[in-house]
Amino acid sequence: MAEPTGRRFVAGLLSMLLPGLGQLFVGARRRGLILLAASGLALTGLAALVAGAGGSFGIDRKLVAAVLVADAALLALRLFAVLDASRGGWALGLAVLAALTAAPHVAAGWVTVRSYDVLDSVFADEEPCGTACDRGDVLLSHRVVPLPERVPKDAWEWALVERLGPGEIAPLRADARVLAGVEEPAEKPWTTILLLGTDEGPGNFGARTDTIILAALQHGTGRAAAFGIPRNLAQVPLGPKGKRLSKVPLNHLYGLNGGGERGAATVKQAVSNLLGIRVDYYALVDLLGFADLVDALGGVRIQVRERLHDEVTRPAWGEPKPRIDVEPGEVRRFYGREALAYVRSRKDSSDYTRMARQRCFLSAMADQLDPVRALRNFGPLAKTIEGNVHTDIPLNRLPSLVKLAAGVDTARTLTVTFSFDYFFGRQPQGNYPVPKLGKIRQTVRNAILEPELLQRTGAAKTAKATC
């Protein structure tokens, strides 16, 4: 006697949830156990592969092909189990079950291919030369730089002797011990990423890097340091040897050097010269990209620490200027345009409090990243990243960098803002601040080598305490 069609539909539904379950339901015990075992082995193998790879696998076409093959094989197993368990049932029911079974696999394949296309267009094909080409493996250095034109010579020399001490300070190499007690040298204990945000948008000529943050992350310890760099610093050493001094503010260098990779390389070298630290990579986003990215990620929850009432540059023509009106102590979720106003506002504050606010916002955005929401908004997110985010990070380094960033401990992350204490004075033409290179470099060095000392002197705070 044939099985009732309704019972066969239920069997197919059970095998759609777990291959083999429907067979057991209709009494096909042997076939059900085989399918259950095959499913278990497939899931166990997949989990072991992901766990074993960690952050060591590279993202390339071979990986995409392997994921698609695995997805197709799992789909074939599930379809066989569903159709076998429900054969003899309703034709419409069979079609519905087959469609429901295939849908997530088709979606997964599309997300895989689309994700690779986006990543391949945004990330670099190979390791960039970066400032390591000029420094070799040196992470930190204290090369003497030319005297700024408008700073008295005696004041400059006094600052160097006081802050650097007599004689040359030996540089720290990337393959040498970084922390006391570490016996074996690491291959590359620190990775540095320059985070740039441009003001490119309606009414703005060119693109200026109005957000400049250097993030240094140590491998395997959870330690990190974030340095907020004023956008309007003048007389910053330029070029590989640092013998030229910029006549324009730091944030003009990107646009004046053509933007793109060339402009970013100029800014990387300038920041490297300024801080005395190797800069490995950069990541840049513009106004529209930032706002759309926050929207696609579902907003960012922040506790407001200052009074802000302002409006900022619109990210696109036809839009009103983004506005912000918040009070200290408020806890609220900021979405795209309001988030843009929050991180860019300086009407009721200053560039230096704005830099701290930007660091806290980026930290909160990383902490609150919800993979489920990101997948739900995958289409807009992919389009935003593809059109508005630029970087020279090689694609094959992405998994390890994601793992490195995920391991950062905010309680062990130092934040430093180079404000008034780090200026000699101001350049008469344009009134731009001239940096005390010696003090800036020594602070960076202490943040890497002696973070506790820097905290005791009040020159730095942890990200957890700041935000």
Phi, psi and omega in degrees: 000131183292148176294142174302142183299323179297321179294322178293325178294317178298320179298316178297321179296319179295320179287337174292322179288318179209108182308128180105337182292321179294323179297318177297323181297322182265006175096001177275073191297312184297313180295322179297316180294322178297315180293321177297317179296319179296319178296316180298317179295319180296314181292320179296316179297319179295316180296319180294322179296315180294315181294321181288327181289325182055231177255017187270345183282154178258150178265113178208184183295329178296319178295317179300315179298318180296319179295318180294321178295315179298320179296317180294320180295317178294322177297317180298318179298315183291320179296317178301314182297319181292310183293325178293318182289330186255008181296140184092355179271196180294138178297317179296320179297319177299316181296319180296314180297318179297318180294317179295325179291319185283330188307308182295330180287321176296316179297317180297320178296317180295315179299320179299310182294315181294320179298317180295319178302316181295310182297321181294329180278334183267317186271161184282159179278332183216168181298127179287156178294317179060195179276354178293339179296329181265330182266351188068230180266011184288128175273311180239145175208165179225062177289141178288132183252162181299151179291126175303140189302323189254018178250128180305138184300318183296323178295321180295311182294322178299317181296319180296315182293318183293318188266332181257340181081162179292145178086171183273138175271126182296135180289156176264123182271153185294336182258013181258169178297138181253316182253144176300136178096350177273114188278315185266133178292144176268157182295316180206084190293340180232142170237133181244136181230126178269116180265122184237137173235124183262157178264020181300121183182182182303129176086351179260124179279127180071204180217126177247141181273087183278349171241120181225107181229128176259118179255126177245125183239130180266136183286130170080006182236341185083357180280147176204165175218140179235125183247117177273121187251123179302136184287338189256018178295137178246168179055043174273135180299136183244161175078165182303326182262355177063030183268345176258147178247136182293138177264353180241162177300157183303323185286352177274343189297322182299307182291321182292340178257024171090002181064196177057209183296322181294314179296319180294322179297323178295317180293319178303315181293319180296316179294322177299315178295320182294312185270345183070036182221147177293139176245115185278310187222168170227156172220129187231141175221145179262180186303309183295319179297319180297311182298315181292327179295316178297318178298314183295332179272002175086020179084170181227129181272127186223143169266118183288137182245357181210158177285125179228126176217103191197168168225148186233177182303134178290142181282343181207150177299148178088354179257150171289160178293132177300137183241154177223136178209092184225159180245152177302140179095343178294142172243116183212161178262121180265134174252174189335283188291321178292324176297322178298317178294324181295316184277341183258345184297137172215012180295316182259013179216220180214173177301328188281321174289329177295321178298318178295321179296320179295318179298317180295321180295315180297320178296316179295321180297319178293319182293327187264008181300123181250107182302324180295314179295322179298319178293322180295327179255031188301317182303301178299323181296315180297317180296319180296313181297317183296324186264341190231359180243137181224143181201159173251014175292127179291144185300324182287349176269349187303310181302317181291326178289324176297316178297319179297314180294323180295335182271001181290133179258118183297334178286344179244017180254120179272142174239133181228132174244123182275091183254214192304324181297344183255017179249141170284321185170206182233144178290127183306317180278105180096348178060031180277142181290143176256125187283149169273094186299320181300312181292320179298313182294323179293323177295318177298316180299317179295323179298327179278314188264324185226064184299325180296321178299317181296322178291319181297326181276356179079010180281347180209155175231162175283154179299324181296318180287325183288320187260000000 
